């Protein structure tokens, strides 16, 4: 049985994914709403990756202690890669589920639904994207730990978005940190970073983005919580 060497160069991995026919087909999927102005999903994912590349050095974190903790977090291993690598892959792949179509009652429809006013929405793309992870990455030889992480990250990538933070208006940063540590199946820092990159330029997101920046500047965000049965 031939054993293929696991890929460890993040740039080679990214180039391979972007060049795949499946990813390229996202050029045919267009969204139009408050977050996407007649934007191809392909272009949005590359734009999100670009924001992630520019932010992965923690330039948005001014608190020195928090920035050091963030950079330490980025160096932690995930399978054959590091957190900083898988965060770039999550930025690139988080909306991959929008490629899907479905058949129903003799009709074939895109998972991206168009409303009468021309705006679009895509219910369930988080779950369906996570279900596609292995298919999307089948040509890229990654460890199962990395694939499992990306699958989870795609499924949860909207859990700490604008809707979540709108229910926390008036909360202190300390209280929000206490709350989010119980969410996103323990990968709250990863999900916060992804949503920060995902919606970076969207006008409705700017207040939420400011809150997320403040959270990353709090050293207590990086203190790990361990759950146990007493």
C-alpha positions in Angstrom: 0.0 0.0 0.0 1.4 3.4 -1.0 1.6 6.0 1.8 1.4 9.6 0.7 3.4 12.2 2.6 1.2 14.6 4.5 1.2 18.1 3.1 2.7 20.7 5.5 3.4 23.7 3.3 0.3 25.9 3.8 0.9 27.8 0.6 1.0 24.6 -1.5 -2.2 23.5 0.2 -4.0 26.7 -0.5 -2.9 26.8 -4.2 -4.1 23.2 -4.6 -7.5 24.0 -3.1 -8.0 27.2 -5.1 -7.0 25.4 -8.3 -9.5 22.6 -7.9 -12.5 22.4 -10.2 -14.9 22.2 -7.2 -13.6 25.4 -5.6 -13.5 27.2 -9.0 -17.1 26.4 -9.6 -18.0 28.9 -6.8 -17.4 31.6 -9.4 -20.9 30.7 -10.7 -22.5 31.3 -7.3 -23.5 34.9 -6.6 -24.9 36.5 -3.5 -26.6 39.8 -2.9 -27.5 41.1 0.5 -26.2 43.4 3.3 -22.9 41.4 3.4 -22.4 40.6 -0.3 -23.0 43.1 -3.1 -23.6 40.9 -6.1 -20.5 39.1 -5.0 -19.3 35.7 -6.3 -18.7 33.3 -3.4 -15.3 32.5 -5.0 -14.3 36.1 -4.7 -15.6 36.4 -1.1 -13.6 33.4 0.0 -10.4 34.8 -1.5 -11.1 38.2 0.1 -11.7 36.5 3.5 -8.4 34.6 3.1 -6.6 37.9 2.3 -8.0 39.5 5.5 -6.9 36.4 7.5 -3.4 36.6 6.0 -3.1 40.3 6.9 -4.5 39.7 10.5 -2.8 36.5 11.4 0.2 38.3 12.9 -2.2 39.9 15.5 -1.7 43.5 14.2 -5.2 44.3 15.5 -4.2 43.4 19.1 -2.6 46.3 21.0 -2.5 44.8 24.4 1.0 43.3 24.6 0.1 40.4 26.9 -2.9 39.5 24.9 -1.0 39.7 21.6 1.7 37.3 23.0 -1.0 34.9 24.1 -2.6 35.1 20.6 0.7 34.4 18.9 1.4 31.5 21.2 -2.1 30.1 20.4 -1.3 30.3 16.6 1.7 28.1 17.1 -0.2 25.3 18.7 -0.3 22.1 16.6 -3.4 20.8 14.9 -2.5 17.5 13.3 0.4 18.0 10.9 -0.2 21.8 10.8 -0.5 24.7 13.3 -3.4 26.8 14.3 -2.2 29.7 12.1 -2.4 27.4 9.1 -5.8 25.9 9.8 -7.2 29.4 10.4 -6.2 30.3 6.9 -7.8 27.2 5.5 -11.0 27.9 7.5 -11.1 31.4 6.0 -10.8 30.0 2.5 -13.4 27.3 3.0 -16.0 28.5 5.4 -18.7 29.1 2.8 -17.9 26.1 0.6 -21.5 24.7 1.3 -22.9 27.4 -1.0 -21.8 25.3 -4.0 -24.6 22.9 -3.4 -27.8 22.4 -5.4 -30.8 20.3 -4.4 -33.6 18.4 -6.2 -37.1 18.7 -4.9 -40.5 18.1 -6.6 -38.9 17.6 -10.0 -36.9 20.9 -9.8 -33.2 21.6 -9.3 -32.4 24.6 -7.2 -29.3 26.3 -5.8 -28.9 26.3 -2.0 -28.5 30.1 -2.4 -32.1 31.2 -2.5 -33.2 34.4 -4.2 -36.0 36.5 -2.7 -38.5 38.5 -4.7 -36.5 41.7 -4.1 -33.4 40.2 -5.6 -31.5 39.7 -2.3 -30.2 36.2 -1.4 -29.9 34.0 1.7 -28.4 30.6 2.2 -30.0 28.7 5.0 -28.0 25.6 6.3 -24.8 26.3 4.3 -22.8 25.9 7.5 -23.9 22.4 8.1 -23.8 21.4 4.4 -20.4 22.9 4.0 -19.1 20.8 6.9 -20.5 17.7 5.2 -18.5 18.6 2.1 -15.2 19.0 3.9 -13.7 15.6 3.0 -14.8 15.9 -0.6 -13.2 19.4 -0.9 -10.0 18.2 0.6 -9.7 14.8 -1.0 -6.9 15.9 -3.3 -5.0 17.5 -0.4 -3.2 15.1 1.9 -3.9 16.4 5.4 -4.1 14.6 8.7 -7.5 13.6 9.9 -7.1 16.0 12.8 -6.9 18.9 10.4 -9.9 17.7 8.4 -12.0 17.3 11.5 -11.1 20.8 12.7 -12.0 22.4 9.4 -15.3 20.4 9.3 -16.2 21.7 12.8 -15.1 25.2 12.1 -17.2 25.4 8.9 -20.2 24.0 10.8 -19.9 26.6 13.6 -18.5 29.6 11.7 -21.7 31.7 12.2 -22.2 30.9 15.9 -20.5 34.0 17.2 -21.5 36.5 14.5 -23.6 39.6 14.5 -26.8 37.9 15.7 -25.0 36.5 18.8 -23.5 39.9 19.7 -26.8 41.8 19.3 -28.2 39.8 22.2 -25.2 40.9 24.3 -25.6 44.7 24.0 -24.8 46.2 27.4 -22.7 43.3 28.6 -19.2 43.8 29.8 -16.3 42.2 28.0 -15.7 40.0 31.0 -19.3 38.7 30.9 -19.1 38.1 27.1 -15.9 36.1 27.5 -17.5 34.0 30.2 -20.4 33.3 27.9 -18.5 32.5 24.7 -16.1 30.1 26.4 -19.1 27.7 26.8 -19.9 28.0 23.1 -18.6 26.9 19.7 -17.7 23.5 21.0 -14.6 25.0 22.6 -13.1 26.6 19.5 -14.4 30.1 20.3 -11.1 31.8 19.5 -11.0 30.2 16.1 -14.6 31.1 15.3 -14.2 34.7 16.5 -11.1 35.1 14.2 -13.0 33.6 11.3 -16.1 35.8 11.6 -13.8 38.8 12.0 -12.2 38.0 8.7 -15.4 36.8 7.0 -17.4 40.0 7.6 -14.5 42.5 7.9 -15.8 44.9 5.2 -19.6 44.6 5.7 -21.3 47.7 7.0 -23.7 45.9 9.3 -20.8 44.1 11.0 -18.7 47.1 12.1 -20.0 47.4 15.7 -19.6 43.6 16.1 -16.1 43.8 14.6 -15.1 46.4 17.2 -16.3 44.2 20.0 -14.4 41.2 18.7 -11.2 43.3 18.5 -11.8 44.3 22.1 -12.2 40.7 23.1 -9.0 39.6 21.4 -7.3 42.4 23.4 -8.4 40.8 26.7 -5.8 38.4 28.1 -8.6 36.4 29.9 -9.9 35.3 26.5 -6.9 33.0 26.2 -7.3 31.3 29.6 -8.4 27.8 28.8 -11.5 26.4 30.6 -11.7 22.7 31.5 -15.0 21.1 32.1 -15.3 18.2 34.5 -17.9 16.1 36.4 -17.5 16.9 40.2 
